Amino acid sequence: MNRTTLEVLEYQTIIDMLEEFTVSEMGRDLIRALKPETDAAIIRNWLMETSESRALLDKGASVPLSSLSGIGKVMEKLGKVTALQPEDLTIIRNVLIGAGRIISYMKSRAELAPHVASYASSMFTLEDLAAEIDRCIRDNRVDDRASTELARIRKRIALVEARIASKLESILHSPAWQEKLQDQVVSIRGGSYVIPVKREHRRSVEGTVVDTSSSGSTVFIEPEAIRCLKNELNLLRIEEEKEEFRILSRLTGIAEGYRREIMINVQTMAYYDFLFAKAKLSNAMKAVCPEINEDRRIVIVKGRHPLIGDHAVPLDFRIGEDYQALIITGPNTGGKTVVLKTVGLFCLMAQSGLHVPADTGTSLPVFRDILADIGDGQSITQSLSTFSSHIRNIISIIRYAGPDTLVIIDELGTGTDPAEGMGLAIAIMEELKLKDSIIIATTHYSEIKEFAVNASSNCPEIDVVN
C-alpha cells in the first residue's frame, strides 16, 4: 500500500492500538509487521480468524495467553551452547506449560471456533521434557533431586560447612582469642570464612589476611585451623559445579532434540496473541466483520471513525453501485474530511483482517492500492508550497490510479487561483474517471459541484452530495 496513504489515514495509530492488547513481544512483532493484503481469499481468512477469536472472547472465558518472556533469546542459544542456564530451562518449561493450557483451551472450544482452534492441534505438550526440567530445576537452580551424585556432594558440602562453622564458633568463644578480636562475628570475604582481628594482634594469629577494614583498624583473617576444611570445601564445590554442568548439558541436549517442536509452540502462541489482540480491538470498538465483495462496492452502515469512537456521528455511505465517483460538499468543520478518512481507513482495516466499527451490512471491496491527498503537505525544508505539494501528490495518484484503486482527494483544486483551481480539479476528475478508479473527493468550488451535477445527469457513474 502507498506509504503516504497509510500516514494520512492514520493506519499506524490503529497498529499502536492493537499493540496495547498483546501480552507478548513476539505478538507485538507480528502486529508491527501487519500490512493490508490484496488477495481476497487471504483477507476473508484473516477476517474469519478475527471473528472466531472474538466469539471466544465474547463467551467470557479467559484465554490462557503466554507472555513468552525470554524465550526468543533461549531459542537462539539452542544448538550454540553446550549447556543452558537453569533460568533458560525454566523459561522453556513455562512455555511448555503455556502450550498445554492453550491446547486444552482450544480443544474444549473447537465447535465455537473450529478454524482458530485447529492451530493448537499442531502444538506439542512435550510432557517428558517439561517433567524432567521440573524434576531437575527448582527456583532457577539445579535441585538436589537432579541426580544421586549431586545430592551426595551437596550433603557432604553441608557437613563440611557445619564443621567450619563449629570450628569458628569455638575460636570466637575461646578465652585466648577474646582480646585479639574486634568483634565476635564470622563473615565471608572473597569466598573465605574470616574473623575480625584487631590490627595490633594480626601477627599473633595464625591464618591468612583476606581483607582490611576501611579505617585500617581491623584485619579479616581466615584462621589456619580451618584451612584444611576450606580446601576440602573448595574441592567439593568444583565437583558440584561439574555435576551441575553435566545435568544442564543433558537437559540442553533433550531440549535441542525438541527444538523444532518448541519453536512451533512459540510461533503458534505468538500468533494466538496476535489474533486475540485483533479480537480485543474489535470488542473495544464494538466492531463487526465486514463482507468482502469483488464488485468494487463500498457500503458502510452506521460507521464510526475508529479514533473518534462513540463520539462520532454514524456514517451511512455507498459507492460503486450506481456511481463510482462521489463529490462531497459542505461548510468547513462539517465532517467532510472525516468521511474521507473513515472510508479509507475502513478499507485498510478490512484488508488487514480487522473488524470495522460499523453495523451489520457493511461491505467493502479489495483495492490494490488506496491513493489519498489529504492535508496541505507544505514543506519548508523541501521548498514545497501547499499547492505544489498537492500537485506533486496528484501527479503520483494519476500515475498509479486504475480500476482496482480507491482515490481520495480532500479539497480538490485548492491552494491556487480559484479559476485555475476549478479548471485543474475538473481535469483531474475527468482523468481519474478515464482510469476507472473509485473516486471520493471534497470541494468548496461551486463550479465543481455543477460539473458533478451535470456529469451525474449525463453519466450516472458520478454523483454529488451536499
Secondary structure as GFF3:
##gff-version 3
##sequence-region A 1 466
A	DSSP	alpha_helix	3	8	.	.	.	ID=ss1
A	DSSP	alpha_helix	11	19	.	.	.	ID=ss2
A	DSSP	alpha_helix	25	32	.	.	.	ID=ss3
A	DSSP	alpha_helix	40	58	.	.	.	ID=ss4
A	DSSP	alpha_helix	71	77	.	.	.	ID=ss5
A	DSSP	alpha_helix	86	107	.	.	.	ID=ss6
A	DSSP	alpha_helix	114	118	.	.	.	ID=ss7
A	DSSP	three_ten_helix	119	122	.	.	.	ID=ss8
A	DSSP	alpha_helix	127	136	.	.	.	ID=ss9
A	DSSP	beta_strand	137	138	.	.	.	ID=ss10
A	DSSP	beta_strand	141	142	.	.	.	ID=ss11
A	DSSP	three_ten_helix	144	146	.	.	.	ID=ss12
A	DSSP	alpha_helix	148	172	.	.	.	ID=ss13
A	DSSP	three_ten_helix	175	180	.	.	.	ID=ss14
A	DSSP	beta_strand	187	189	.	.	.	ID=ss15
A	DSSP	beta_strand	192	198	.	.	.	ID=ss16
A	DSSP	three_ten_helix	199	204	.	.	.	ID=ss17
A	DSSP	beta_strand	207	212	.	.	.	ID=ss18
A	DSSP	beta_strand	218	223	.	.	.	ID=ss19
A	DSSP	three_ten_helix	224	226	.	.	.	ID=ss20
A	DSSP	alpha_helix	227	257	.	.	.	ID=ss21
A	DSSP	alpha_helix	259	285	.	.	.	ID=ss22
A	DSSP	beta_strand	291	292	.	.	.	ID=ss23
A	DSSP	beta_strand	298	303	.	.	.	ID=ss24
A	DSSP	three_ten_helix	309	311	.	.	.	ID=ss25
A	DSSP	beta_strand	315	319	.	.	.	ID=ss26
A	DSSP	beta_strand	325	329	.	.	.	ID=ss27
A	DSSP	alpha_helix	336	350	.	.	.	ID=ss28
A	DSSP	beta_strand	363	364	.	.	.	ID=ss29
A	DSSP	beta_strand	369	373	.	.	.	ID=ss30
A	DSSP	alpha_helix	386	400	.	.	.	ID=ss31
A	DSSP	beta_strand	405	409	.	.	.	ID=ss32
A	DSSP	alpha_helix	418	434	.	.	.	ID=ss33
A	DSSP	beta_strand	438	443	.	.	.	ID=ss34
A	DSSP	alpha_helix	446	458	.	.	.	ID=ss35
A	DSSP	beta_strand	462	465	.	.	.	ID=ss36
###
